[in-house]
Amino acid sequence: MGNLISLLVRLIVPVIILGSIGSEILKAVKNKKGTTADGDNVIDLNMTRDQQKKLSGFGKVGLAVVLALAVVLNGIYTLDETEDAVITTFGVPAIEEGSGLHFKIPFVQKIKKVSTETQGMRIGYDEYDNTIENEALMITKDFNFINVDFYLEWQVVDPVAFVYAAEEPVTMLKTLAMSYIRDTIGSYGVDEVLTTGKAQIQAEIKEKLTKRMESEAIGVAVRNVSIQDCDPPTAEVVRAFKAVEDAKQNAETAVYNATADKNKRILNAEAEANQILENAQAEKTARIKEAEGEVAKFNAMYEEYIKFPEITKERMYYETMENLLPEVKVIIQDDSGKVVNVLQGE
């Protein structure tokens, strides 16, 4: 209802102006007509001074008509399907929507058209795909330099805020986007940026930027953030990057070989330990059996000793001497000096 009243006001005011001007034109033309002998109405070329003044007034009226038409035409504007208009009436903004012909009050209302379609923004490269070094060059978490190109899609969702909330909302959007891009890239390693981490990086940047746009309230919504390309920035950096990658691979190979050698040595050590334990167990068993044999032998000798102590003692003495002096000949005599036995060591 409000829009209808506004439209009627915009139409009625120019009509009233035109009606008034048209009435003055008709009066002026009527005053300048003459009559021929045949009774036809003609313009009298032999005009009096008063008539000349009136004719001069007619020129002024014509000029006024032209100006009035210009004013009316100035009040007409059109919107396509992807545009809204911000209409300001005495400093109060309002939104005009819908495609087609619209009217505004000349000199009273001001209009600014705003595109509401999704628009794109390049970050890190231009329309000819040339790298913009100060936008694309970034540093990763592992201190590698890398060029990353982004494409940002955005849309105006509040035309009034877009026009009045910030002096340069598009520049503000790009500045904030570059800030969040660098901050996010700096939290990832170069391998993730080049390969597996792209989707997560894009989602993280979009989330951060969306929240910031909502807090700034400049009438802009972020629709999508995508990585277009990423690579090392210069030939020198490429060589350094390759050297780092080679060093990583060499380090991984060295670690793998060291781990394999470690495992092999551990297995060998465990095998040796097991062998030593088995040998020790066998030695233990053998010694226990030997000791048990010695004990059995001692017990047998002791039993014999109990039966014949002197004979056993003497035999043990001779056997001991034979073991201690293997190269000595032992001659045993009785009390009369007669040789009883001769012991010869081997």
C-alpha positions as CSV (number, residue, x, y, z in Angstrom):
1,M,0.0,0.0,0.0
2,G,2.8,2.4,0.9
3,N,4.6,1.7,-2.4
4,L,1.3,2.3,-4.4
5,I,0.8,5.7,-2.7
6,S,4.4,6.6,-3.3
7,L,4.0,5.7,-7.0
8,L,0.8,7.8,-7.4
9,V,2.4,10.8,-5.8
10,R,5.3,10.5,-8.2
11,L,2.9,10.3,-11.2
12,I,0.4,13.0,-10.1
13,V,3.1,15.7,-9.4
14,P,4.5,15.6,-12.9
15,V,1.0,15.5,-14.4
16,I,0.0,18.7,-12.5
17,I,3.1,20.4,-13.6
18,L,2.5,19.5,-17.2
19,G,-1.1,20.4,-17.1
20,S,-0.3,23.9,-15.8
21,I,2.4,24.4,-18.4
22,G,0.2,23.1,-21.2
23,S,-2.5,25.6,-20.2
24,E,-0.1,28.4,-20.5
25,I,1.1,27.2,-23.9
26,L,-2.5,27.1,-25.3
27,K,-3.2,30.6,-24.0
28,A,0.0,32.0,-25.6
29,V,-0.7,30.3,-29.0
30,K,-4.3,31.6,-29.0
31,N,-3.2,35.2,-28.5
32,K,-0.8,35.0,-31.5
33,K,-3.4,33.8,-34.1
34,G,-4.7,36.1,-36.9
35,T,-7.5,35.8,-39.5
36,T,-7.1,35.9,-43.4
37,A,-9.6,37.4,-45.9
38,D,-11.0,33.9,-46.3
39,G,-11.5,33.6,-42.5
40,D,-8.6,31.2,-41.9
41,N,-6.5,31.4,-38.7
42,V,-2.9,32.3,-39.4
43,I,0.0,33.7,-37.4
44,D,0.2,37.4,-37.9
45,L,3.7,38.3,-38.9
46,N,3.1,42.0,-38.6
47,M,2.8,41.8,-34.8
48,T,2.6,44.7,-32.5
49,R,5.1,45.3,-29.7
50,D,2.7,43.6,-27.2
51,Q,2.3,40.7,-29.5
52,Q,6.1,40.4,-29.8
53,K,6.4,40.4,-26.0
54,K,3.7,37.6,-25.9
55,L,5.7,35.7,-28.6
56,S,8.8,36.0,-26.4
57,G,6.8,34.7,-23.6
58,F,5.8,31.8,-25.7
59,G,9.5,30.9,-26.2
60,K,10.0,31.0,-22.5
61,V,7.0,28.7,-22.0
62,G,8.5,26.3,-24.6
63,L,11.8,26.2,-22.7
64,A,9.9,25.6,-19.5
65,V,8.1,22.7,-21.2
66,V,11.4,21.2,-22.3
67,L,12.8,21.6,-18.8
68,A,9.6,20.1,-17.3
69,L,9.9,17.1,-19.6
70,A,13.5,16.7,-18.6
71,V,12.5,16.7,-15.0
72,V,9.8,14.1,-15.6
73,L,12.1,11.9,-17.5
74,N,14.7,12.2,-14.7
75,G,12.2,10.6,-12.4
76,I,11.9,7.5,-14.5
77,Y,14.3,4.6,-14.0
78,T,14.3,0.8,-14.6
79,L,15.6,-2.2,-12.7
80,D,16.5,-5.6,-14.1
81,E,16.1,-8.9,-12.3
82,T,19.5,-8.8,-10.6
83,E,19.2,-5.3,-9.2
84,D,17.6,-3.5,-6.3
85,A,17.5,0.3,-5.8
86,V,18.2,2.2,-2.6
87,I,15.9,5.2,-2.7
88,T,16.7,8.1,-0.3
89,T,13.9,10.6,0.5
90,F,15.1,13.5,2.6
91,G,18.0,11.3,3.9
92,V,15.8,8.3,4.8
93,P,16.8,5.2,2.8
94,A,14.4,2.5,1.6
95,I,14.7,-0.5,-0.8
96,E,12.9,-0.6,-4.1
97,E,12.7,-4.2,-5.5
98,G,11.4,-5.8,-8.6
99,S,12.4,-5.5,-12.2
100,G,10.7,-3.0,-14.6
101,L,9.9,0.7,-14.8
102,H,9.9,2.8,-11.6
103,F,9.5,6.4,-10.7
104,K,11.1,8.8,-8.2
105,I,10.4,12.4,-7.3
106,P,12.9,14.5,-9.1
107,F,15.3,16.5,-7.0
108,V,13.7,15.1,-3.9
109,Q,14.6,11.4,-4.1
110,K,18.0,10.0,-4.9
111,I,18.6,6.5,-6.2
112,K,21.5,4.1,-6.2
113,K,21.3,0.8,-8.0
114,V,22.8,-2.3,-6.3
115,S,23.5,-5.6,-8.0
116,T,22.1,-8.5,-6.0
117,E,23.6,-11.3,-8.1
118,T,26.5,-13.5,-6.9
119,Q,29.8,-11.9,-7.9
120,G,33.3,-13.2,-8.0
121,M,36.6,-11.9,-6.6
122,R,40.1,-13.0,-7.6
123,I,42.7,-13.1,-4.9
124,G,46.3,-13.8,-5.9
125,Y,45.8,-13.5,-9.6
126,D,44.3,-11.2,-12.2
127,E,41.8,-11.7,-15.1
128,Y,44.7,-12.9,-17.3
129,D,45.8,-15.5,-14.8
130,N,48.9,-13.6,-13.9
131,T,50.1,-14.0,-10.4
132,I,49.8,-11.0,-8.0
133,E,52.8,-11.7,-5.8
134,N,51.8,-9.6,-2.8
135,E,48.5,-11.4,-2.7
136,A,49.5,-14.9,-3.5
137,L,52.7,-15.4,-1.6
138,M,52.2,-17.0,1.8
139,I,54.2,-19.0,4.4
140,T,53.0,-22.3,5.8
141,K,53.3,-23.7,9.3
142,D,56.5,-25.6,8.4
143,F,58.1,-22.3,7.1
144,N,57.7,-23.0,3.4
145,F,56.8,-20.3,0.9
146,I,54.0,-21.0,-1.4
147,N,51.8,-19.2,-4.0
148,V,48.0,-19.8,-3.4
149,D,45.3,-18.4,-5.7
150,F,41.7,-18.1,-4.3
151,Y,38.4,-17.3,-5.9
152,L,35.8,-15.7,-3.6
153,E,32.1,-15.7,-4.4
154,W,29.9,-13.1,-2.6
155,Q,26.5,-11.4,-2.8
156,V,24.8,-8.3,-1.5
157,V,22.0,-9.3,0.9
158,D,21.2,-5.9,2.4
159,P,21.5,-3.1,-0.2
160,V,21.0,-0.3,2.4
161,A,23.8,-1.6,4.6
162,F,26.0,-2.1,1.5
163,V,25.5,1.5,0.4
164,Y,25.8,3.2,3.8
165,A,27.5,0.9,6.4
166,A,31.0,1.1,4.8
167,E,32.7,3.5,2.5
168,E,34.2,0.7,0.4
169,P,32.6,-2.6,1.3
170,V,34.2,-4.6,-1.5
171,T,37.7,-3.4,-0.6
172,M,36.9,-4.2,3.1
173,L,35.7,-7.7,2.1
174,K,38.9,-8.4,0.1
175,T,41.1,-7.1,2.9
176,L,39.5,-9.3,5.5
177,A,39.5,-12.3,3.1
178,M,43.2,-12.0,2.6
179,S,43.8,-11.7,6.3
180,Y,41.9,-14.9,7.1
181,I,43.5,-16.7,4.1
182,R,47.0,-16.0,5.4
183,D,46.1,-16.9,8.9
184,T,44.6,-20.2,7.9
185,I,47.4,-21.2,5.5
186,G,49.9,-20.4,8.2
187,S,48.3,-23.1,10.4
188,Y,48.8,-25.9,7.8
189,G,51.9,-27.6,6.5
190,V,52.9,-27.2,2.9
191,D,52.0,-30.9,2.1
192,E,48.4,-30.3,3.3
193,V,48.1,-27.1,1.3
194,L,49.2,-28.8,-1.8
195,T,47.3,-32.0,-1.4
196,T,44.9,-33.3,1.3
197,G,44.1,-30.2,3.2
198,K,42.4,-28.1,0.5
199,A,38.8,-28.8,1.3
200,Q,39.3,-28.2,5.1
201,I,41.2,-25.0,4.4
202,Q,38.5,-23.6,2.1
203,A,35.7,-24.5,4.7
204,E,37.7,-22.9,7.5
205,I,38.3,-19.7,5.7
206,K,34.6,-19.4,4.6
207,E,33.4,-20.0,8.2
208,K,35.7,-17.3,9.6
209,L,34.9,-14.8,6.9
210,T,31.2,-15.4,7.1
211,K,31.2,-14.7,10.9
212,R,33.2,-11.6,10.4
213,M,30.9,-10.3,7.7
214,E,27.9,-10.8,10.0
215,S,29.6,-8.9,12.8
216,E,30.6,-6.0,10.5
217,A,27.0,-5.8,9.0
218,I,28.0,-4.3,5.7
219,G,25.3,-6.2,3.8
220,V,27.6,-8.8,2.2
221,A,27.3,-12.6,2.4
222,V,30.1,-15.0,1.5
223,R,28.8,-17.8,-0.8
224,N,31.9,-19.8,-1.5
225,V,35.7,-19.8,-1.1
226,S,37.8,-22.1,-3.3
227,I,41.5,-22.6,-4.0
228,Q,42.2,-22.2,-7.7
229,D,45.9,-23.1,-7.8
230,C,48.9,-23.5,-5.4
231,D,52.6,-24.0,-6.2
232,P,56.0,-22.9,-5.0
233,P,56.6,-19.2,-6.0
234,T,59.9,-19.1,-7.9
235,A,62.4,-21.4,-9.6
236,E,64.8,-20.9,-6.7
237,V,62.1,-21.7,-4.2
238,V,61.1,-24.7,-6.3
239,R,64.7,-26.0,-6.1
240,A,64.7,-25.4,-2.4
241,F,61.3,-27.0,-2.0
242,K,62.6,-30.1,-4.0
243,A,65.7,-30.2,-1.8
244,V,63.5,-30.2,1.3
245,E,61.3,-33.0,-0.1
246,D,64.4,-35.0,-1.1
247,A,65.8,-34.5,2.4
248,K,62.5,-35.6,3.9
249,Q,62.5,-38.7,1.8
250,N,66.2,-39.4,2.6
251,A,65.4,-38.9,6.3
252,E,62.4,-41.3,6.0
253,T,64.6,-43.8,4.3
254,A,67.3,-43.5,6.9
255,V,64.7,-43.9,9.7
256,Y,63.3,-46.9,8.0
257,N,66.7,-48.5,7.5
258,A,67.7,-47.7,11.1
259,T,64.4,-49.2,12.4
260,A,65.0,-52.3,10.3
261,D,68.6,-52.6,11.6
262,K,67.4,-52.0,15.1
263,N,64.7,-54.7,14.8
264,K,67.3,-57.1,13.3
265,R,69.8,-56.4,16.1
266,I,67.0,-56.8,18.7
267,L,66.1,-60.2,17.2
268,N,69.7,-61.3,17.2
269,A,70.3,-60.1,20.7
270,E,67.1,-61.9,21.8
271,A,68.3,-65.1,20.1
272,E,71.7,-64.8,21.7
273,A,70.1,-64.2,25.1
274,N,67.9,-67.2,24.6
275,Q,70.9,-69.3,23.6
276,I,72.9,-68.1,26.7
277,L,69.9,-68.9,28.9
278,E,69.6,-72.3,27.3
279,N,73.3,-73.0,27.7
280,A,73.2,-71.8,31.3
281,Q,70.2,-74.0,32.0
282,A,72.0,-76.9,30.5
283,E,75.1,-76.1,32.5
284,K,73.1,-75.8,35.6
285,T,71.4,-79.1,35.0
286,A,74.7,-80.8,34.3
287,R,76.3,-79.4,37.4
288,I,73.4,-80.4,39.5
289,K,73.6,-83.9,38.1
290,E,77.4,-84.0,38.6
291,A,77.0,-82.7,42.2
292,E,74.3,-85.3,42.8
293,G,76.7,-88.0,41.4
294,E,79.5,-86.7,43.7
295,V,77.1,-86.8,46.6
296,A,76.1,-90.4,45.8
297,K,79.7,-91.4,45.4
298,F,80.6,-89.7,48.7
299,N,77.7,-91.5,50.4
300,A,78.8,-94.8,49.0
301,M,82.4,-94.2,50.2
302,Y,81.1,-93.1,53.6
303,E,79.2,-96.3,53.9
304,E,82.3,-98.3,53.2
305,Y,84.3,-96.1,55.6
306,I,81.8,-96.9,58.3
307,K,82.3,-100.6,57.7
308,F,86.2,-100.5,57.4
309,P,87.4,-97.1,58.5
310,E,91.1,-97.8,58.4
311,I,91.2,-99.7,55.1
312,T,89.0,-97.0,53.5
313,K,91.1,-94.2,54.9
314,E,94.3,-95.8,53.6
315,R,92.8,-96.4,50.2
316,M,91.6,-92.9,50.0
317,Y,95.0,-91.6,51.0
318,Y,96.7,-93.7,48.2
319,E,94.3,-92.5,45.6
320,T,94.7,-89.0,46.6
321,M,98.5,-89.2,46.4
322,E,98.2,-90.9,43.0
323,N,96.1,-88.0,41.8
324,L,98.4,-85.4,43.3
325,L,101.7,-87.0,42.2
326,P,101.0,-88.8,39.0
327,E,104.7,-89.0,38.0
328,V,105.9,-90.3,41.4
329,K,106.5,-93.9,42.1
330,V,105.0,-94.9,45.5
331,I,106.5,-97.9,47.3
332,I,104.5,-99.4,50.1
333,Q,106.3,-101.5,52.8
334,D,105.2,-103.3,55.8
335,D,106.6,-103.0,59.3
336,S,109.4,-105.4,58.4
337,G,110.4,-103.4,55.4
338,K,109.1,-105.8,52.9
339,V,107.6,-104.2,49.7
340,V,103.9,-104.7,49.8
341,N,102.8,-102.6,46.7
342,V,104.3,-100.3,44.2
343,L,102.1,-97.5,42.8
344,Q,103.2,-95.9,39.5
345,G,101.5,-92.9,38.1
346,E,100.6,-92.9,34.5
